[in-house]
């Protein structure tokens, strides 16, 4: 489930992502770095829970230069943070309002 907090600009929208099964948990990138996994944390309790969807259709924690990235086609592959490259592919995301999920070019990701 996504809760937008308004448009930041024409090119970027900020939001947080809640777990569908447990809305008290939010995606928290925890100020992790390139190549690191991130996960869920209680919503609103510190951490790094504000995400930005940019005009490249990549998702970035805050205003940083790392993006959500799935580097493998394996259905169980984790979402990691990688340096943003702006070329789509493994960093190209869309929000599907019907399933309340983010969709990577090749599969749906549920948190």
C-alpha positions as a Markdown table, in Angstrom:
| # | Residue | x | y | z |
|---|---|---|---|---|
| 1 | Unk | 0.0 | 0.0 | 0.0 |
| 2 | Unk | 1.4 | 3.4 | -0.9 |
| 3 | Unk | 0.7 | 6.6 | 0.9 |
| 4 | Unk | 1.7 | 9.7 | -1.0 |
| 5 | Unk | 2.5 | 12.8 | 0.8 |
| 6 | Unk | 2.0 | 15.1 | -2.2 |
| 7 | Unk | 4.0 | 15.9 | -5.3 |
| 8 | Unk | 7.5 | 17.1 | -4.6 |
| 9 | Unk | 7.8 | 18.6 | -8.1 |
| 10 | Unk | 6.8 | 17.8 | -11.6 |
| 11 | Unk | 9.6 | 15.2 | -11.8 |
| 12 | Unk | 9.4 | 13.4 | -8.5 |
| 13 | Unk | 6.7 | 12.2 | -6.1 |
| 14 | Unk | 7.4 | 11.2 | -2.5 |
| 15 | Unk | 5.6 | 8.5 | -0.6 |
| 16 | Unk | 6.0 | 5.7 | 1.9 |
| 17 | Unk | 5.3 | 2.0 | 1.3 |
| 18 | Unk | 3.3 | 0.0 | 3.9 |
| 19 | Unk | 3.2 | -3.8 | 4.1 |
| 20 | Unk | -0.1 | -5.1 | 2.8 |
| 21 | Unk | -0.5 | -7.8 | 5.4 |
| 22 | Unk | 0.7 | -5.6 | 8.3 |
| 23 | Unk | 0.1 | -1.9 | 7.6 |
| 24 | Unk | 2.1 | -1.0 | 10.7 |
| 25 | Unk | 5.3 | -1.9 | 8.9 |
| 26 | Unk | 6.9 | 0.3 | 6.2 |
| 27 | Unk | 9.7 | -0.2 | 3.8 |
| 28 | Unk | 12.8 | 1.3 | 5.4 |
| 29 | Unk | 16.0 | 1.6 | 3.5 |
| 30 | Unk | 17.8 | 2.4 | 6.8 |
| 31 | Unk | 20.5 | 4.5 | 5.1 |
| 32 | Unk | 22.0 | 1.4 | 3.5 |
| 33 | Unk | 24.5 | 1.6 | 0.7 |
| 34 | Unk | 25.1 | 0.2 | -2.8 |
| 35 | Unk | 24.6 | -3.6 | -2.9 |
| 36 | Unk | 22.8 | -3.8 | 0.5 |
| 37 | Unk | 19.4 | -5.2 | 1.3 |
| 38 | Unk | 16.7 | -3.3 | 3.1 |
| 39 | Unk | 13.5 | -4.3 | 4.8 |
| 40 | Unk | 10.5 | -3.4 | 6.9 |
| 41 | Unk | 10.4 | -1.4 | 10.1 |
| 42 | Unk | 7.6 | 0.0 | 12.3 |
| 43 | Unk | 6.1 | 3.0 | 10.3 |
| 44 | Unk | 7.2 | 6.4 | 11.4 |
| 45 | Unk | 10.0 | 5.4 | 13.7 |
| 46 | Unk | 13.1 | 7.0 | 12.4 |
| 47 | Unk | 15.0 | 5.2 | 9.6 |
| 48 | Unk | 14.6 | 6.1 | 6.0 |
| 49 | Unk | 11.0 | 5.5 | 5.0 |
| 50 | Unk | 10.3 | 8.4 | 2.5 |
| 51 | Unk | 10.8 | 7.2 | -1.1 |
| 52 | Unk | 10.8 | 9.1 | -4.3 |
| 53 | Unk | 9.5 | 7.9 | -7.7 |
| 54 | Unk | 11.5 | 10.0 | -10.2 |
| 55 | Unk | 10.8 | 10.8 | -13.8 |
| 56 | Unk | 13.1 | 7.9 | -14.7 |
| 57 | Unk | 10.5 | 5.7 | -12.9 |
| 58 | Unk | 13.1 | 4.5 | -10.4 |
| 59 | Unk | 12.5 | 4.5 | -6.7 |
| 60 | Unk | 15.0 | 6.3 | -4.5 |
| 61 | Unk | 15.2 | 6.6 | -0.7 |
| 62 | Unk | 15.1 | 10.3 | 0.0 |
| 63 | Unk | 17.1 | 12.3 | -2.5 |
| 64 | Unk | 20.0 | 9.8 | -2.6 |
| 65 | Unk | 21.6 | 8.4 | -5.8 |
| 66 | Unk | 20.8 | 4.7 | -5.0 |
| 67 | Unk | 17.7 | 3.0 | -6.3 |
| 68 | Unk | 15.6 | 0.0 | -5.7 |
| 69 | Unk | 17.1 | -2.7 | -8.0 |
| 70 | Unk | 16.4 | -6.4 | -8.7 |
| 71 | Unk | 19.4 | -7.7 | -10.6 |
| 72 | Unk | 18.1 | -11.2 | -11.1 |
| 73 | Unk | 15.1 | -12.7 | -12.9 |
| 74 | Unk | 14.7 | -15.3 | -10.1 |
| 75 | Unk | 11.3 | -14.8 | -8.5 |
| 76 | Unk | 12.9 | -14.9 | -5.0 |
| 77 | Unk | 15.6 | -12.3 | -5.8 |
| 78 | Unk | 15.8 | -9.6 | -3.2 |
| 79 | Unk | 15.3 | -5.9 | -3.9 |
| 80 | Unk | 18.7 | -4.2 | -3.2 |
| 81 | Unk | 20.0 | -0.7 | -3.4 |
| 82 | Unk | 22.2 | 0.0 | -6.4 |
| 83 | Unk | 23.6 | 3.2 | -7.9 |
| 84 | Unk | 20.9 | 4.7 | -10.1 |
| 85 | Unk | 21.6 | 4.4 | -13.8 |
| 86 | Unk | 18.5 | 5.9 | -15.3 |
| 87 | Unk | 18.2 | 3.2 | -18.0 |
| 88 | Unk | 15.1 | 1.4 | -16.7 |
| 89 | Unk | 15.3 | -2.4 | -16.8 |
| 90 | Unk | 16.0 | -3.7 | -13.3 |
| 91 | Unk | 15.3 | -0.3 | -11.8 |
| 92 | Unk | 12.1 | 0.5 | -13.8 |
| 93 | Unk | 9.1 | 0.5 | -11.5 |
| 94 | Unk | 5.3 | 1.2 | -11.9 |
| 95 | Unk | 2.7 | 1.2 | -9.2 |
| 96 | Unk | -0.3 | -1.0 | -9.8 |
| 97 | Unk | -3.3 | 0.5 | -7.9 |
| 98 | Unk | -5.4 | -2.7 | -8.4 |
| 99 | Unk | -3.0 | -4.9 | -6.5 |
| 100 | Unk | -1.5 | -2.1 | -4.4 |
| 101 | Unk | 1.9 | -3.3 | -5.4 |
| 102 | Unk | 5.0 | -2.0 | -7.2 |
| 103 | Unk | 5.7 | -3.8 | -10.5 |
| 104 | Unk | 9.2 | -4.2 | -11.9 |
| 105 | Unk | 9.2 | -4.7 | -15.6 |
| 106 | Unk | 9.2 | -8.5 | -15.2 |
| 107 | Unk | 7.3 | -9.1 | -12.0 |
| 108 | Unk | 5.2 | -7.8 | -9.1 |
| 109 | Unk | 7.0 | -7.0 | -5.8 |
| 110 | Unk | 5.1 | -7.3 | -2.5 |
| 111 | Unk | 6.4 | -6.0 | 0.8 |
